[in-house]
Amino acid sequence: MKMKKAFTLLELMVVLAIIGILLGIVMAVASSSIQWARDSKARALCKVVQSGIEEYKAQKDKWPHIDDQLSNLTSSNRTNKDGYQEEHDAARYHLTGEEVRNVIRTVIEDSVKDSSPMMDFSKLYVSRSPGNAGSEAYGYDFWEAVKGAKKRSPMDINEMYFGYPETYNGYFRSFKIVYSIPTDSLEVTRQ
């Protein structure tokens, strides 16, 4: 009589353990790849926004919305809380969240109005939330937000906050803009 060969319980457990280890490795690699992709997108978006604002300055010979605020800097009573003048360096001015929003919105509106693209705003990540650190707001691509894609109502530019996907969990975060008074330059970074 012929006997059928079958797996023993031990062999089956070893195979399942190997599959579990391999799945763990794949999940770790996939997670780090997602974080790397989000980090790359965030860095690229900072560069896009900075070059757009600099292009605005080159075309209009003034900073968008910033020049309006500069006259208030010397007489300002602002403190160094969440983006303002730095206590140790009064020559660097951190724009507030609303000022950042107004700067980017001005560049987009003037690009559309003048039909001269200053930046590729289609790559922007937007939300209806300000994207402060610790918040759990989600963002969307600019055109998805404008068109109201994926069962969301369309957003008007006045509702939009502009930012990037956070590296670890993908939540929406707003840009940070620091203006240097002596060099008349600015830097767009992540929070």
N, C-alpha and C positions, 0 to 999 in steps of 0.2 A: 504494500500500500504506500502511495506517494503522500508525503506530508507537504502542506503548503508552508512556504517560508513567510513569516510575519515579523514585524518589528516588535522588539521587546519594549516594555514600559521604559526602561532605562535609555534605550536608543531614542525613543520618541522624546523623552525629556531633554536629552542632549541636543537634538535637532531644534527643539523649541527654544532652548537657551541660546543657541547660536543665532537663530533668527531674531530673538529679542535683542541681543548685543548688536547685531547689524542694524536693526531698526533704530536703536539708540544712537548709533554713530551717524546714520543718515539724518535723523531728526536734529542732531546737534549741528551738523554741517548746513542743513537747510535753514536753521534758525540764524546761524551766523551769516549766511548768504543774504537773508532778508534784512538783517541789521546793516550789513555792508551796503546793500542797495539803497536803503533809506538814508544812510549817512552820505552816500555819494549824491543822491538827489538833493539833500539839504545843502551840501556844499555848492552844487551846481546852481541851485536856485539863488543862493546868496550872491554868487558871481553874476547871474543874470540881472538881478535887481540892482546890484551896485553899478554894473555897466549901463543899465537903463537910466539910472539917476544921473550918472556922469554924462551920458549922451544928452540928457535934458539940459544939464548945465552948459554943455558945449553949444547946443542949439539956441538956448534962450538967454545965455550969459547970466544965469542966476540959478540957485538951487530951488527945487520945487518945495514950496511951503517952508523951507528952512530959513531962507532969507527974511521971511516975515517974523520969525521967532528970534533971530539974532539980535535985533535991536532991544529985545527984552532981557537978554542974558545978563548984562552988566547990572541992571537994576533989579534983577530977579531975587526973590527971597526963597528960592527953591532949596530943598534939602537933597542930600544924596540918597534918596530912597527910590528904588525901582526905576532907575534911569533918569538921571538929571545931571547937573554938573558934578564932577567928581570932587570930593573934598580935598584930595591931595593933588589934583591937577585941574584947576579952574579953566584950563584951555581946551578941555575935552568935554563935550556936551552930549549926554545920552538922551536921545529923543524918547518921549513917552510913547506908550502903545498907540494912543490916538494920533500922535504926530507921525509915527511910522506909517500908520494907515493912510493919513492924508498925503504924505509924500508919494507913496506908491500909487494911490488913486489919481493924484494929479498927473503923474507920468502917463498912466494908462489913458486918462481922459484927453490929455493933449495929443497923445499919439493917434487916437481915433479921430479927434477933431481936425488935426492938421494933416491927417493921412500920411504921417511920417513915423513909421514904427521906431520907437526909441529902445524898446526891449521886446523880447518874445514873451508876452504875458500869457500866452496859451499854456505855458509850462508851469504857471503859478499854481500853488496849492491854496485854496481859500476855504473859509468857514464863516458861519454866522456868529461864532464865538471868538472872543479876543485871543484865545490860545495862551493864556498865562500858564506858567509852570505849575504843575499839579492838577490842572483841569483835565477832564476826559472828553474833550470835544474831538469830533472827527472832521477831517477836511476832504475836499474834493478837487479835482482838476478844474481849472478856470472854466473851460468850455462846458464841462458837465454841469457846473453850477449855473452858468448863463442859460443853457438850454433846458435845464431842469431834468437832466437824464436820470435814469434809474429810480423812477417813481418819486423824485423830489421836485418840489416846486422851484421854478427858476428864481435865481437871486439877482437883485439889482446891485450895481456896483457900490451903491451907498450902504448896502447891508454887509458887504464883504470885508473880512479881515484877511490879510495876506500873510502866508508863512510857508512852512515846510512840515513834512512828516517827522515826528520824533523818532530817533533811532531805535529805541527798544520796544515801544509798543505801538508806534504808528499814529499816536494822537497828534492833533494839529498843534503847532507851536508858531508863535509870531516871531518875525525877525527882530533883531536888535540893531539899531543904527547909532553909531557914535560919530559925531562931527568934531573935527579938530579945527579950532579957531585959527591958530597960527599958520597952519599949512593950507587952510581952506580946502580940506578934503574930508571925505567920510569913508566909513568902513561899515559894511553890512555883514553881520555875523549871526550865529544862532544864539538863543538864550542860554 
